[in-house]
Amino acid sequence: MRTRWIALALALVGAAALALSSIEPWWYAGEATIGPYGTHHCFGGDCQSTGLTWLGGTDLWMRTAIATRAAAILATIILVVLAGALAAGRVPKLVAKTVLSTALCAVLAGGYFVAKFPPLGGESIGVGPILFAGGLVAALVAAVLVLRLPATTGDRSARAGRGSAG
């Protein structure tokens, strides 16, 4: 019972961290903030959002930025489903396995996005990758905890007293 609530809390923390990682800056370069969503910069009081092309990264790197953001959003949705099923008293092992595969995809996309960031000189890391990594760790721990929970006895019809004879 206690493990279920820990897994539920970790799933919600992971979902929140991953959702925030998709909108928070991953790098700061002067007045510009850079993340998987694109860049936002203010020069002379004129603020605007642009894509990632001006950074000089490869097309694959820019596509990976989109994949990183999509993976964070998908993992957020799956983690909320996992938390909802846990709160309802279920042991959602299939959802937990889906969390594992979604997290693996996010690790691959996010890892490439960070590893192949084109150096600008003078950039500093933002909170985005920290939230992303923390959210993935929370997601993985929640999924493993759910997979280690004992399965509920019988299906819904058997628990309701309508078990099949057979």
ChimeraX commands (.cxc) that place a marker at each C-alpha (Angstrom):
marker #1 position 0.00,0.00,0.00 radius 0.5
marker #1 position 2.77,2.40,0.96 radius 0.5
marker #1 position 4.76,1.58,-2.18 radius 0.5
marker #1 position 1.72,2.46,-4.29 radius 0.5
marker #1 position 1.57,5.97,-2.80 radius 0.5
marker #1 position 5.30,6.47,-3.25 radius 0.5
marker #1 position 4.98,5.40,-6.91 radius 0.5
marker #1 position 2.01,7.74,-7.34 radius 0.5
marker #1 position 3.93,10.69,-5.88 radius 0.5
marker #1 position 6.99,9.93,-8.03 radius 0.5
marker #1 position 4.82,9.69,-11.15 radius 0.5
marker #1 position 3.30,13.10,-10.46 radius 0.5
marker #1 position 6.67,14.68,-9.65 radius 0.5
marker #1 position 8.13,13.17,-12.83 radius 0.5
marker #1 position 5.19,14.42,-14.89 radius 0.5
marker #1 position 5.55,17.94,-13.52 radius 0.5
marker #1 position 9.32,18.00,-14.05 radius 0.5
marker #1 position 9.06,16.72,-17.62 radius 0.5
marker #1 position 6.29,19.17,-18.47 radius 0.5
marker #1 position 8.37,22.06,-17.14 radius 0.5
marker #1 position 11.48,20.84,-18.95 radius 0.5
marker #1 position 9.76,21.24,-22.29 radius 0.5
marker #1 position 9.17,24.98,-21.72 radius 0.5
marker #1 position 12.11,26.03,-19.54 radius 0.5
marker #1 position 15.44,27.17,-21.02 radius 0.5
marker #1 position 18.12,24.52,-21.47 radius 0.5
marker #1 position 20.91,27.01,-22.16 radius 0.5
marker #1 position 21.51,30.73,-21.75 radius 0.5
marker #1 position 23.64,32.53,-24.32 radius 0.5
marker #1 position 23.80,36.21,-23.42 radius 0.5
marker #1 position 20.27,37.56,-23.71 radius 0.5
marker #1 position 19.01,34.45,-25.51 radius 0.5
marker #1 position 17.42,31.38,-23.95 radius 0.5
marker #1 position 17.68,28.13,-25.87 radius 0.5
marker #1 position 15.62,24.98,-25.46 radius 0.5
marker #1 position 13.83,22.25,-27.39 radius 0.5
marker #1 position 11.03,24.76,-28.02 radius 0.5
marker #1 position 13.35,27.14,-29.93 radius 0.5
marker #1 position 15.03,30.32,-28.78 radius 0.5
marker #1 position 13.78,33.49,-27.18 radius 0.5
marker #1 position 15.86,36.64,-27.12 radius 0.5
marker #1 position 15.52,40.30,-26.27 radius 0.5
marker #1 position 17.80,42.85,-27.92 radius 0.5
marker #1 position 17.21,46.53,-27.25 radius 0.5
marker #1 position 13.81,45.90,-25.67 radius 0.5
marker #1 position 12.57,43.98,-28.73 radius 0.5
marker #1 position 11.75,40.41,-27.64 radius 0.5
marker #1 position 11.04,37.63,-30.10 radius 0.5
marker #1 position 10.99,33.87,-30.36 radius 0.5
marker #1 position 12.76,32.10,-33.19 radius 0.5
marker #1 position 13.78,28.62,-34.19 radius 0.5
marker #1 position 17.11,26.91,-33.71 radius 0.5
marker #1 position 18.56,27.43,-37.18 radius 0.5
marker #1 position 20.70,30.43,-36.21 radius 0.5
marker #1 position 22.68,28.22,-33.84 radius 0.5
marker #1 position 24.21,26.33,-36.75 radius 0.5
marker #1 position 23.19,22.88,-35.57 radius 0.5
marker #1 position 22.56,20.05,-38.01 radius 0.5
marker #1 position 19.09,19.19,-39.28 radius 0.5
marker #1 position 19.20,16.01,-37.21 radius 0.5
marker #1 position 19.96,18.04,-34.07 radius 0.5
marker #1 position 16.99,20.35,-34.74 radius 0.5
marker #1 position 14.72,17.36,-35.33 radius 0.5
marker #1 position 16.00,15.85,-32.11 radius 0.5
marker #1 position 14.98,19.05,-30.32 radius 0.5
marker #1 position 11.42,18.48,-31.50 radius 0.5
marker #1 position 11.64,14.80,-30.52 radius 0.5
marker #1 position 12.92,15.77,-27.06 radius 0.5
marker #1 position 10.01,18.10,-26.46 radius 0.5
marker #1 position 7.51,15.55,-27.81 radius 0.5
marker #1 position 9.00,12.80,-25.64 radius 0.5
marker #1 position 8.72,15.00,-22.54 radius 0.5
marker #1 position 5.08,15.76,-23.29 radius 0.5
marker #1 position 4.20,12.12,-24.05 radius 0.5
marker #1 position 5.96,10.94,-20.90 radius 0.5
marker #1 position 4.02,13.54,-18.92 radius 0.5
marker #1 position 0.72,12.20,-20.24 radius 0.5
marker #1 position 1.65,8.56,-19.58 radius 0.5
marker #1 position 2.83,9.40,-16.04 radius 0.5
marker #1 position -0.47,11.13,-15.27 radius 0.5
marker #1 position -2.30,8.01,-16.50 radius 0.5
marker #1 position -0.05,5.89,-14.27 radius 0.5
marker #1 position -0.76,8.11,-11.25 radius 0.5
marker #1 position -4.50,8.04,-11.94 radius 0.5
marker #1 position -4.57,4.26,-12.15 radius 0.5
marker #1 position -2.58,3.99,-8.91 radius 0.5
marker #1 position -4.95,6.41,-7.18 radius 0.5
marker #1 position -7.87,4.27,-8.33 radius 0.5
marker #1 position -6.36,1.28,-6.54 radius 0.5
marker #1 position -5.18,-0.55,-9.64 radius 0.5
marker #1 position -1.77,-2.00,-10.43 radius 0.5
marker #1 position -1.20,-0.69,-13.99 radius 0.5
marker #1 position 1.67,-2.90,-15.11 radius 0.5
marker #1 position 1.08,-2.25,-18.82 radius 0.5
marker #1 position 1.13,1.51,-18.22 radius 0.5
marker #1 position 4.34,1.11,-16.21 radius 0.5
marker #1 position 5.94,-0.74,-19.15 radius 0.5
marker #1 position 4.78,2.07,-21.43 radius 0.5
marker #1 position 6.46,4.56,-19.08 radius 0.5
marker #1 position 9.69,2.59,-19.43 radius 0.5
marker #1 position 9.60,2.64,-23.22 radius 0.5
marker #1 position 8.63,6.32,-23.31 radius 0.5
marker #1 position 11.45,7.16,-20.91 radius 0.5
marker #1 position 13.93,5.25,-23.06 radius 0.5
marker #1 position 12.87,7.25,-26.12 radius 0.5
marker #1 position 13.18,10.47,-24.12 radius 0.5
marker #1 position 16.67,9.52,-22.91 radius 0.5
marker #1 position 17.81,8.85,-26.47 radius 0.5
marker #1 position 16.35,12.05,-27.91 radius 0.5
marker #1 position 17.35,14.27,-24.98 radius 0.5
marker #1 position 20.82,12.76,-24.79 radius 0.5
marker #1 position 21.50,13.50,-28.44 radius 0.5
marker #1 position 20.02,17.00,-28.12 radius 0.5
marker #1 position 22.37,17.83,-25.25 radius 0.5
marker #1 position 25.44,16.01,-26.62 radius 0.5
marker #1 position 25.32,17.65,-30.04 radius 0.5
marker #1 position 24.52,21.20,-28.88 radius 0.5
marker #1 position 26.55,23.50,-31.15 radius 0.5
marker #1 position 29.02,25.41,-28.95 radius 0.5
marker #1 position 28.50,29.16,-29.06 radius 0.5
marker #1 position 31.08,30.20,-26.50 radius 0.5
marker #1 position 29.92,31.67,-23.23 radius 0.5
marker #1 position 26.67,29.70,-22.95 radius 0.5
marker #1 position 25.57,28.37,-19.58 radius 0.5
marker #1 position 23.24,25.54,-18.70 radius 0.5
marker #1 position 19.66,26.31,-17.73 radius 0.5
marker #1 position 17.17,24.45,-15.58 radius 0.5
marker #1 position 15.62,22.50,-18.49 radius 0.5
marker #1 position 18.00,19.54,-18.70 radius 0.5
marker #1 position 18.06,19.23,-14.91 radius 0.5
marker #1 position 14.24,19.01,-14.83 radius 0.5
marker #1 position 14.32,16.61,-17.78 radius 0.5
marker #1 position 16.82,14.26,-16.10 radius 0.5
marker #1 position 15.07,14.48,-12.72 radius 0.5
marker #1 position 11.70,13.80,-14.32 radius 0.5
marker #1 position 13.05,10.77,-16.13 radius 0.5
marker #1 position 14.62,9.37,-12.96 radius 0.5
marker #1 position 11.32,9.83,-11.09 radius 0.5
marker #1 position 9.44,8.21,-13.98 radius 0.5
marker #1 position 11.75,5.21,-14.08 radius 0.5
marker #1 position 11.61,4.68,-10.32 radius 0.5
marker #1 position 7.80,4.96,-10.33 radius 0.5
marker #1 position 7.53,2.45,-13.17 radius 0.5
marker #1 position 9.86,-0.03,-11.49 radius 0.5
marker #1 position 7.96,0.29,-8.20 radius 0.5
marker #1 position 4.68,-0.45,-10.00 radius 0.5
marker #1 position 6.19,-3.45,-11.77 radius 0.5
marker #1 position 7.34,-4.81,-8.40 radius 0.5
marker #1 position 3.88,-4.45,-6.82 radius 0.5
marker #1 position 1.92,-7.68,-6.45 radius 0.5
marker #1 position -0.81,-8.06,-9.04 radius 0.5
marker #1 position -4.35,-7.66,-7.82 radius 0.5
marker #1 position -6.20,-10.94,-7.37 radius 0.5
marker #1 position -8.56,-11.71,-10.19 radius 0.5
marker #1 position -10.19,-9.35,-12.60 radius 0.5
marker #1 position -13.02,-6.94,-11.93 radius 0.5
marker #1 position -15.80,-9.45,-12.56 radius 0.5
marker #1 position -14.25,-11.96,-10.15 radius 0.5
marker #1 position -13.88,-9.30,-7.45 radius 0.5
marker #1 position -17.49,-8.28,-7.90 radius 0.5
marker #1 position -18.64,-11.86,-7.34 radius 0.5
marker #1 position -19.43,-12.56,-10.97 radius 0.5
marker #1 position -16.54,-14.92,-11.62 radius 0.5
marker #1 position -16.81,-17.31,-14.51 radius 0.5
marker #1 position -17.37,-20.96,-13.82 radius 0.5
marker #1 position -14.95,-23.04,-15.44 radius 0.5
marker link #1:1,2 radius 0.2
marker link #1:2,3 radius 0.2
marker link #1:3,4 radius 0.2
marker link #1:4,5 radius 0.2
marker link #1:5,6 radius 0.2
marker link #1:6,7 radius 0.2
marker link #1:7,8 radius 0.2
marker link #1:8,9 radius 0.2
marker link #1:9,10 radius 0.2
marker link #1:10,11 radius 0.2
marker link #1:11,12 radius 0.2
marker link #1:12,13 radius 0.2
marker link #1:13,14 radius 0.2
marker link #1:14,15 radius 0.2
marker link #1:15,16 radius 0.2
marker link #1:16,17 radius 0.2
marker link #1:17,18 radius 0.2
marker link #1:18,19 radius 0.2
marker link #1:19,20 radius 0.2
marker link #1:20,21 radius 0.2
marker link #1:21,22 radius 0.2
marker link #1:22,23 radius 0.2
marker link #1:23,24 radius 0.2
marker link #1:24,25 radius 0.2
marker link #1:25,26 radius 0.2
marker link #1:26,27 radius 0.2
marker link #1:27,28 radius 0.2
marker link #1:28,29 radius 0.2
marker link #1:29,30 radius 0.2
marker link #1:30,31 radius 0.2
marker link #1:31,32 radius 0.2
marker link #1:32,33 radius 0.2
marker link #1:33,34 radius 0.2
marker link #1:34,35 radius 0.2
marker link #1:35,36 radius 0.2
marker link #1:36,37 radius 0.2
marker link #1:37,38 radius 0.2
marker link #1:38,39 radius 0.2
marker link #1:39,40 radius 0.2
marker link #1:40,41 radius 0.2
marker link #1:41,42 radius 0.2
marker link #1:42,43 radius 0.2
marker link #1:43,44 radius 0.2
marker link #1:44,45 radius 0.2
marker link #1:45,46 radius 0.2
marker link #1:46,47 radius 0.2
marker link #1:47,48 radius 0.2
marker link #1:48,49 radius 0.2
marker link #1:49,50 radius 0.2
marker link #1:50,51 radius 0.2
marker link #1:51,52 radius 0.2
marker link #1:52,53 radius 0.2
marker link #1:53,54 radius 0.2
marker link #1:54,55 radius 0.2
marker link #1:55,56 radius 0.2
marker link #1:56,57 radius 0.2
marker link #1:57,58 radius 0.2
marker link #1:58,59 radius 0.2
marker link #1:59,60 radius 0.2
marker link #1:60,61 radius 0.2
marker link #1:61,62 radius 0.2
marker link #1:62,63 radius 0.2
marker link #1:63,64 radius 0.2
marker link #1:64,65 radius 0.2
marker link #1:65,66 radius 0.2
marker link #1:66,67 radius 0.2
marker link #1:67,68 radius 0.2
marker link #1:68,69 radius 0.2
marker link #1:69,70 radius 0.2
marker link #1:70,71 radius 0.2
marker link #1:71,72 radius 0.2
marker link #1:72,73 radius 0.2
marker link #1:73,74 radius 0.2
marker link #1:74,75 radius 0.2
marker link #1:75,76 radius 0.2
marker link #1:76,77 radius 0.2
marker link #1:77,78 radius 0.2
marker link #1:78,79 radius 0.2
marker link #1:79,80 radius 0.2
marker link #1:80,81 radius 0.2
marker link #1:81,82 radius 0.2
marker link #1:82,83 radius 0.2
marker link #1:83,84 radius 0.2
marker link #1:84,85 radius 0.2
marker link #1:85,86 radius 0.2
marker link #1:86,87 radius 0.2
marker link #1:87,88 radius 0.2
marker link #1:88,89 radius 0.2
marker link #1:89,90 radius 0.2
marker link #1:90,91 radius 0.2
marker link #1:91,92 radius 0.2
marker link #1:92,93 radius 0.2
marker link #1:93,94 radius 0.2
marker link #1:94,95 radius 0.2
marker link #1:95,96 radius 0.2
marker link #1:96,97 radius 0.2
marker link #1:97,98 radius 0.2
marker link #1:98,99 radius 0.2
marker link #1:99,100 radius 0.2
marker link #1:100,101 radius 0.2
marker link #1:101,102 radius 0.2
marker link #1:102,103 radius 0.2
marker link #1:103,104 radius 0.2
marker link #1:104,105 radius 0.2
marker link #1:105,106 radius 0.2
marker link #1:106,107 radius 0.2
marker link #1:107,108 radius 0.2
marker link #1:108,109 radius 0.2
marker link #1:109,110 radius 0.2
marker link #1:110,111 radius 0.2
marker link #1:111,112 radius 0.2
marker link #1:112,113 radius 0.2
marker link #1:113,114 radius 0.2
marker link #1:114,115 radius 0.2
marker link #1:115,116 radius 0.2
marker link #1:116,117 radius 0.2
marker link #1:117,118 radius 0.2
marker link #1:118,119 radius 0.2
marker link #1:119,120 radius 0.2
marker link #1:120,121 radius 0.2
marker link #1:121,122 radius 0.2
marker link #1:122,123 radius 0.2
marker link #1:123,124 radius 0.2
marker link #1:124,125 radius 0.2
marker link #1:125,126 radius 0.2
marker link #1:126,127 radius 0.2
marker link #1:127,128 radius 0.2
marker link #1:128,129 radius 0.2
marker link #1:129,130 radius 0.2
marker link #1:130,131 radius 0.2
marker link #1:131,132 radius 0.2
marker link #1:132,133 radius 0.2
marker link #1:133,134 radius 0.2
marker link #1:134,135 radius 0.2
marker link #1:135,136 radius 0.2
marker link #1:136,137 radius 0.2
marker link #1:137,138 radius 0.2
marker link #1:138,139 radius 0.2
marker link #1:139,140 radius 0.2
marker link #1:140,141 radius 0.2
marker link #1:141,142 radius 0.2
marker link #1:142,143 radius 0.2
marker link #1:143,144 radius 0.2
marker link #1:144,145 radius 0.2
marker link #1:145,146 radius 0.2
marker link #1:146,147 radius 0.2
marker link #1:147,148 radius 0.2
marker link #1:148,149 radius 0.2
marker link #1:149,150 radius 0.2
marker link #1:150,151 radius 0.2
marker link #1:151,152 radius 0.2
marker link #1:152,153 radius 0.2
marker link #1:153,154 radius 0.2
marker link #1:154,155 radius 0.2
marker link #1:155,156 radius 0.2
marker link #1:156,157 radius 0.2
marker link #1:157,158 radius 0.2
marker link #1:158,159 radius 0.2
marker link #1:159,160 radius 0.2
marker link #1:160,161 radius 0.2
marker link #1:161,162 radius 0.2
marker link #1:162,163 radius 0.2
marker link #1:163,164 radius 0.2
marker link #1:164,165 radius 0.2
marker link #1:165,166 radius 0.2
view
